Amino acid sequence: MPSILSVQDMDVFIEGQGPTVVMLHGWPDSPALWDETVAALSDGYRCVRFALPGFDLSKPPRPVSVDHMCELVGAVVDAVSSDEPVTLLLHDWGCFFGYEYAARHPQRVSRVVGVDIGDTNSSAYLKGLSGKEKLMIAGYQVWLAAAWKLGGVLPGLADRMTRFMARKIGCRTAPERIGWQMNYPYAMQWLGAFGGLRGVARVDKVFGPRLPTLFAFGKRKPFMFHSSRWLAQLANTPGSATQGFEAGHWLMRQKPVEFTATVRSWLDQSRVNPLEPCAETTA
């Protein structure tokens, strides 16, 4: 059974022994997303996971700004590993927030595993999207941002809208675990809510040779969340790697054996040949 630590009204679940791996899920998921991953890693790694604020439907809605999210992630990291930098294992919006935390606090992060979300705020990614792909992305994201706006006055409708879109895009999370409260990152992106997303770090400018990165992605999707330049950049970065899977966006659930084997192998190898963490930088 995991031990549970309370950090700023968030339940933080800790399992296993070894170097600390902090796991951040995305939309519309929960810490349960990492069940198979924790099972595969916990004999050699200390696995830490928690629900992003607002994603625990047993609690009131809790939308936060990017700054506040980074503070919350930092509070968890400091609570579970005050003396040593951690590995971040990230998916979906967990990638976005985890990358930003790593950019702001490079001395607290030793390496990163990013799952399916890469350099989405780079010029190379935006230029590589077709018009149809841009419309598809805007379509589902604006829908979810609208559901967020409706949630305060028509929560039942907002939940139905959110669950409909989750099914539409192939999410396997049970409908009763999905709610409009989870949609605030899309309101941040499209409506500028809670400070918006301006000023965040360009991922392709931050992840250099001093921060080893494994990028795992699903190849069976109508569009990608990374550019070909991002893959090439990581391929030429010492200690980094990329791996595509015959899966969609939730590859840790669609290909759990292959995914966990790839992550475990890379983590084990990078422990044998560690690189020093980044030096602290200021903008």
N, C-alpha and C positions, 0 to 999 in steps of 0.2 A: 504493500500500500504506500502511496506517496505521502510524504510529509507536506503540510500546508502552512504557508507563511502568509500573513496578512500585510500587504504593502499598500498604503493609501486606499483602503477599502477595496482592494483587489485580492482575491485568493490566488496565491502563487503555489503551484504544485511542483514538488521536487522529488525526483526519482533517480536512483543510481549513484555511482561513485566514479570520480575521475574528473578530468577537465570539464568546466561548465559550458553547456550549450543552452542558450536562451532561445526559445522558439516563439515566433510571432505568427499568428494566423492572419487570414484576411476575411473578405466578405464572401458569403454570410456564414462564417464558420465559428468554431469555438476551440478550446484546447483539445477537444476530442479528435480534431483533425490529425493530430500527431500520435495517436494511440499506437499504430504499427511502428512508427519511427522510434518512439520511446522504447518499445519492446525490443527493437533491434540494437539500440545504442546503450541502454542503461547498464549493461554489464561492464562497460568501459568508460562511460561518460555520465556526468551529472546533468540530467535533463530537467530544464526549468521551463514551465509554460504557464500562461495565464490568459484570461479573456481580455481582449482589448476593451477599454472603457466604452460602455454602451452596448457591448455585444453579449453581455450576460442578461438574458431577458427576465431573470428573477429579480433584477434590480431596476430602479428608475432609469430612464434615458440619461446618458452621460456624454454628450458630444464634447469634444475637446479640440483645441487648436493644435497646429503642428508643434508649436513651442511647448504646450502643455503635454502633448503626447511624448515628446522627447524627454521631458522631465520625468514622466511616469516610467518610461522604459529605463531611464537612468537610475531611478529609485530602486527598481527591481534589480538591475545589474549590481548596484552598490550593496544591496541587501544580501544577495546570494554569493557575490564574489568581490569583496571589498579590496582584496590585495592583488588579484590577477585579472588580466583582460579575459573576455569571454568570446566564445564563438556564437555568432548569430545565425539561426536557421529560420528563413523567412519565406512567406508565401503571400502573393496578392498584395493587398494593402499593407500587410506586415512587411513586405519588401520596401514599399515606399517609406514607411515610418522607420524601419530598421536602417535603411540606407542613410536616411537623414540623421539618425542618431549617430551612426558610425562616422559620418562626415563631420559632425560637431564635436565628437568625443573619440578621436581615433586611438588614443592611448587606452581606451577601455575595451577595444575590440581587436582580437587577434586574427580573425578570419571570418569569412561570411559564406554561407550557402544560400543563394538566392534561387527561388523556385518560380519560374515562369514569368516573372516581371523583371525586365532589364532596364535598359536606358530609355524609358518611355518619355522622358522630358528632354531628350537630345534632339538636335536638328536632324541628325541622320535618321532617327526613327520616324519623325514626322514626315520627312521628305520621302521616305520609303513606302509610306502608306498610299494605297490607291484611293480615289474618291469614294468608291463603294465601301472600302474598309473604314474610312473615316466616318461615313454615315452610320455604319453598323455600330461602331464604338460609341458615337454620340447618341444613337438611338437608345441603347440599353442604359447608358449612364444618366442621361437626362431623365429617363423614365424613373430611375431610382431616386434621383434628386427630387423629382416631383412628388414621389411617394413620401419622402422625408418631410416635405413641406405640408403635405396633407395629414401627416401623422398626429399633429397636435390637435386637429379638429375632427378628423375622420379616421381614427386609428384602425378600425376594421377594414375599411377600404384600402388604406395604406399597406396593411399587412397582406391583403390579397394581391395587391399590385406587386409587392416585393416577392412573394412566394411564386407568383406567376412567372416573373422574370427569372427567378432562380431555376425553375424547371425548364424554362425556355433555353437557357444557356448550359444546361446539363449538370447543374449542381446536385450532388447526392445527399446533402444535408436534409434531415427530416423536416418537413414543412413547419411542424410545431416549434422547431428550434430557430426559425427564421422570423424576424420582425423588422418593421420599418425603422426602429431605433438604430439599426446597423448601417443605415444608408447615409449617415452624415458625411462620410468622406466624399461622396458624390456631390452633396450639397456644397462642400468646400470647393470642389473642383469647378463646378458649373455655375454656382450661385454666389461664390465668394463668401460663403458662410464661415463663421468662426475664424476669421482672418484669411481665409482662402489658402492657396498654395503658392503664392508669389514669394520669391526669394529663397526657395529651397535649393539645395545643392544639385548641380548637374552631375548625375551619377557617372557618366562617362569621363568627367573631369576629375573625379575624386578617387575612383578605384584604380590605383596604380600598382606598381610592383611591390609596394610595402604592405599591401593588404590582400593576402591570398583569397581568391574567390572561386567557388564552384558554382556554376550556373547550370541548373537543370531545367529543361523546358519540354513541354508537350508539343509534338509535331502535328497532331491531328486536331487543328483548330481552323476556323475560318480566317483568322488573322493572328499575327504574332504580337507579342508584347516586348520585342527587342529588335534591334537592327542587326544586319549582317556585320556591320562595323564593330558592334559590341562583342560579337562572338570572336572576331579577329583580334580585337584588343585583348581579350582574356587569353586567347590561344598564345599570344606573344608576351604574356605576363608570367614571370617565374612563379611557380607554385600555384597557378590558377588553372582551371580546366572548365570545359563545357561538356554537357551530355544531353542529347535529345532522346526522347522516349516516344514510342508509338502510343500516345495517350493524349488526352485533352488537358485542360487547365489544372485539374485536380489529380495530377499524376501520382502523388503519394497514396492515393486511394485506388486509382485505376491500375497502377503497376507497383504495388507495395513491395514485392520481393526485389524487383530490379532497382527500384528507387532506394530502398534502405541499404541494399548492398553497395550501390554507387556512393552514397553519402558516407557509409561506414568506411569503405576503402579509402576515400579521399581524406577523411578526418584522420584515420590511422597513419596514412602516409605523411600528412602534413605535421603530425606530431613527431615523426622521426626526423623530418627536415624542416624545422620551424624557421620562419622569418621573423625578424623583429617587428613589433607593432609600430604604426606610424608615429612620428613625432607630432606633438600638439601644434596645430597651426591656427592662425587667426585670419579672418577675412580682411 
